[in-house]
Amino acid sequence: MQTLSRRIFSIFIWVFSSVIGLLTGMIYAAENNANAATVPIENAIATIIETKVICREPGKYLGQGSEYGVNEHGHPIILKRVVESDRYLGWATLARTRTGELIVAFSGDRDAHVCPWGKTQIIRSLDQGKNWTLPQTITSTPLDDRDAGIIQTKAGTLLVSWFTSLAFELPYYEAAIQHYARHGEKIPPEIRNKWLGNWVRRSEDNGQSWGEPVRTVSTAPHGPIQLRDGRLLYIGNGQWQNQTTVTVEQSSDDGRTWSVIATIEKPQGSTTRMCEPHLVELASGKLLAMFRYEPKDRSKCFLMQSESSDGGKTWSLVHSSGIWGYPPHLIQLRNGWVLVVYGYRREPFGERACISRDEGRTWDLENQVMLAGAPGPDLGYPTSAQLEDGSILTVYYQAKKLGEPTNLMSTHWRLK
């Protein structure tokens, strides 16, 4: 009886917190939406309904410009308070649950694109994306938690994926090395060995509590999907048999354990890294996967694709979709069309979408949809869900103005 009472009390606290968060988020959204993009975008096959900021995290600690001293006892004191700028948010995934709730998972509370501080966070909407709760942190490891995929399985489980990183120590990011060198020195080898890798985490109570992280071989920005046969399938980048490759993993126990069932080879003769894939199971049963691909000739950064007709065990030769942009997120709409959304990191910068009416055999390249413009190239990783009325909500990250930290934004749109 005592356990039941505690359970009921726990559910009450969660519901109360969610309602308070949503109400606070409504006020917060109203403030941000006043500054949302208002420039109309014309598309031949789509109508943009609304573009707005859905999550912004103000800074809370003292930042550059603050001044410090000591008092008469030699203890540190603050002479001048300057609060840090907004936090950097990125790499989101949108999921629509069986009850119609929308949940976005992302990497939040960051200094910048590369830093040690990323946390896996979620926001929720109970009204089809009109209003959102404030961010809730669900994972904060000692390393940088980057990317965040999320799905709800047939069992009702929320499954979140992400990877941990020490990129702030890589020579490629010299500015990050200089800024965070002392922090890196404080991370001992045992912590690095324990936490560095690719992960998923499960919640069986709609996010009230989360199980222990489970290692995966793969990582991809938008995580795994669930097939009609119940298996979870995860295509991502990982180390397999002493090689860096695109791996295909499956789970037959709702995400508790994972095993590699295949790998996908790059185009013959290619030396370019193929990464950040996503996939969709189509009505015919075929699996369609797409990949980010960046050769030295930047004019040829086309999304690559591959197909499987046997549940992911074997895959066709990788070939170009003809769509310039990266990385992909795929869904099949109720009318059978396939939708891919992707970032467009060359002028004019922004978020884009493309439609296939024949399960990915051809794409409507002449009528690519411009969802939103952006002030610069730090943007993208868009992700979509079709709403009850048939319209589409696409969520992504970008800054409102050049030089500002990135926020999470959404575009609500409809195909004509």
N, C-alpha and C positions, 0 to 999 in steps of 0.2 A: 504493500500500500504506500509505504514511504517512497519507494522507487517510482511508482506511478505519479505520486504528487510532485516529485522533483521533475519528472518528465513534463508534466502539464505546466509547471512553473517555467521550465526552460523554453517551452514553445511560446508561452505568453510573453516572456521577455524578448524572444526573437521577433515575434509579430509586432510588439510595441516598438522595438528598436527600428524595424523596417518602416513602420508608419512614420515615426519621427524623422527617419532619414529621408523618406520620400517627401514629406512636407518641407523639410529644410532644403532638399534638392530643388523643389519647385520654386522657392524664393531665389535660390542660387542660380537656377536656370533662367529665370526671368531677368536677372541682372546680366547674365552673359549673352542672352539672346538679343538684347538690345544692340549688341555690337556684332551680331552674326552677319555672315556674307549676304548681301542683298542684291548683288549684280545679277540680273536675269541671264540664264544660259539657255540658248536655243539648240534643240536637238531634233533630228528628223524623226526618230522613232520613240522618243521619250519626253516626258514632261517632268521638270523638277518642281516639286511641291514646296520643299523647305530645306535649307541648309543652316545648321546651327552648331554651336559648341554644346556638348553634352557632359563634359567633365573637365574641370580646371582645378588644379590643386595649388592654392596660394602658399607661398613660403611661410614658415612659422619660426625659423631660427634667425639669429643675427647673421648678416652677410657682409659683403665687401663695403667698406666705408664706416663700419662700426669701429669705435675706439675703446681701448681698455687701459686700465691702470691698476694701482694697488692702493689700499687704504692704509691707515696708520699702523695696522697690524701686519701689513705685508700680504694681505689677502687680495685676490683679484677682484676688480670691480669694473662695471661698464660705465664708460664716460659718455659714449654716444651710441644710440641704438639706431641701426639701419637694418630693417628686415630684408632677408634674401628675396630674390625674385620668385615668380611662380615656379613650381616644379615641372620637370620634363616628363611627359607621358608618351608611351608608344606601344606599337605592336599588339593591337587588340584583336579579339575574336568575339563575334556576336552569336549567341544561341537563343533560339525560341523554344521554350519548354512546352510540354503537353498542355499546360493550363493557359498558355498564351503569354506568360511572363517573358520578358526579354532580359538577358543577362550578358554583360560584356566583361570579359576578362582581359587584363592588360598588365604591362609593366609600368609601375608608377612610382611616385615620390623619388624621382631621380634628379641629379644635377644636370645631366646632359645625355647625349646619345651614347657616350661611353663613360661610365663611372662605376664605383663599387656599390651603389646604394639601392639598386632596383629591387622592388618588392612585387609579388604577384597580388593584384587587387581586382575587385569586381565592383560593378555598379549594376543596379536593377531598375527596370521600368515595368509598372503594372498597367500602363495606359498606352501601349503600342508606341513607345518612344517619345511621347510628349514631354514627360518629366522623368527624372532619374534620381536615384538615391545618391548620397555622398559615397565616396570610395570606402570599401571595407578591405583591409589587408588580410589575406588568407595564408600567405607564405612569405616568410622573410628569413632566408638562409644567411649564413655568414658571408656568402659570395654575392655577386650581382645576379639577380633573378631576371631573365630576359625572355621576351616573347610570352604569349599566353594563349593556348588553345582551350576551348571549352565546348563540351557537348553534354546533352542529357541522354542517357542510354534508355533502352526499353524497360529496364528495371527501375527507372526513375532516378538512377544515380547521376550526380553531377561529376564529370571527370575533367580535370584541368591538367594541361601539359605545359611544360616550360623547360628551359635549360639554364644552367648556372655558368657564369663566365668570369674569367680573369683577364678579359680583353684590355682592361685598363693598365695591364703590365706589358702589353705587346709593343715591340719597337715601332710598328706601323702607326700607333697612336702616341706620338712623342709628347704631345701636350698633356694627355691623360697620365702618362708615366711620371712626368714632372710634378703634376698636381697631386697624385695619389701615391707616390713612392713610399712615404712613411706608413700609410695605411697597409700597403702590400707587405711591408716588412713585419707587420704585426700578425699576419695570418700564418700560423705554423703549418708544417707539412701534413700533419694528421688531419687538420681541418680541410685543407685542400683536397686530400685524398678521399675524405668522407663525402664531400659535397659537390665536387666538380663533376658534371655530367648532365644527362638528360633524364627528365622525371615526369611522372604523372601522379596525381593525388585524387582520391575519391571522397565524395560526401554522399551518404545515404539518407540524409535528413534535410535536403534542399539547402545545404550550405551552412547549417547551424554548427556543424563540427566536421573536421576533415581527418581522414586516416593518414597513416605514415606515408611519406613519399616512396614511390616504387620506381626503380631504375628502368629505363628503356635504352635500347641501342640507338634509336632514331630521335631526331628532333626536327620539327617543322613549325613555322609560325602559327598555323591554325590547328595543329594537332590531328588526332585520328578522327575517323568517322565510324558509324555503325552500319553494317550491311543488313540486308533483309533476313539473312540466315542467322543473325544474332551476333556474329563475330565483330569485334572491333578491328579495324584495319588502319595501320599507321605507316605512311610513307614519309621518310625523312632522311636526313644526312646523319651518318654515324660511322664508327670504326667497326668493321666486321671482317674477321679473318685477316687481321693486320693490314687492312686497306681502308682508306676513306672512300665511301661509296654511298649511293642511294639505296637504302634498305627498305624492305617491306616486312613489317611486323604484324602479327595478329595476336589477339587475346580472345579466348573462348570462355573466360570466367569474369566478365564485366570489368576488365581492366586490372585485375589483381596480379596476373602474371602475363608475360609477353614472350613470343618466340619469333625469330626471323624465318620467313618462308621463301624469300626471294630477294634478288637485287636487280636494279635496273641500270643498264649500261648506257654510257654517254654515246652520242652519235659517233660512228666509226671515224677514227683519226682525230677526234676533237681533243684538245688539251685544256679546254675551258671547263671550269667547275660548274656543275649543274646542281642547283640547290633550292631550298625553300619551296618544296612541292606541296600541292594539295590535290585531293581527288574527290570524285563523286561517283556514286552508283546510280546508273541510269535505269529507266523503266524497263529497258530490254534485258537488264542484267549485266550489261557491259560496264566495266570500270574505266573511267577516263581520268588520267592524271596529267597535271601540267607542272612545269618547272621554271624557275628563274634561270636565265642563261645570259652570261655577260662576256662575250669575246672582246678581244682588244679593240676591234672595230665597233665602236659604241652604236653605230647606226644599225647594227645587227643583233641588238638585245631583244630578240623575239622570244616570247613564251614558247617553250618546247612542250611536246605532249607525247603520251604513250597510252596504249589501251590494253586491257586484259579481258579475256572472255572465259577465264576459268577461276574466277574468284581471287585473283592476285598471285597465282602461282607462276605464271609466265606473262611476259609483256612484249608488245610489238616494238619494233625499232623506233627509237625516239626521232621525232620529226618536228619541223617548225609549224607553228600555228599561223604564222604571219602577223601576230599581234605584238607590237612593240610595247614593252612595259614589264613590271615585275613588282612583287611576286603575286601569284594567282590565288584567288579563292573561288571555288566552284559550287553552284547549287543547280538543281533542276527545278524549273518552275512548274506550276500545276498544269500549264498547257503543254508541257513536254519540252519546251525550249531549254537550252542550257545557258546559264549566265556565268560569265567569268568577270571578276572585277580585279583591278590592278592599279598600282601607282604609275604615274607618268613623270619620270624624273629628267625630263628635258623640256625646254620651252615649247609651248606654254605648259608650265608645271601644273599638276593636278591629279585628280582621281578619275579613272575611266572604267567603262564597262563595254563588253561585247557579247553578242548573242549568236548562238548556233541553233538552227532549226532542224538539224539532222544528226543530233547526238555527237557533235564535235567533228564530223567529217569535214564540214566547211564552216567558216565564220563570216559574219556580216561585217567585213572590214570597212566597207564604204560608209557604214552607219554606226561607227563606234560612238558610244555615249559619253560626253563630258559631264561628269557628275559635279565636280567642283574645281575651281582654280585654286592655286596656291602661290605664295610669294617666293618660294624657293624649293630646292630639291629634297630637303629633309621632310619626307611625307610618305604616306601610303599605307601599305598592308591592309587595304580595305577588305571588308567582310560583310556579307549580306544575309538577310532573311526575308522571306516573303510573308507579308502580314495577312490578317484575316480577310481584308477587302481586296486582296490581290496586288496591292502596291508593294513596293520594295523599300526596305530600310538598309542603307549601307553605312557602316561605321569605319572610321579611319583616323589616323593621327596626322596633324600638321599644325604649323603656327598660323596665327591670324595675320601677323606682320613679320617681315624679315627681321631676324635678330631676337625675336621673342621666343620663350620656351614653347614647346609644342603642347597642344591640348588634344583631347578626343573630340571628334566632330562627327556629325551624321548628316547624310542627305536622304530625304524621303522623296521617292520618285515613282513614276509609273510609266510602263510601256504604253504607247499609243495603240 
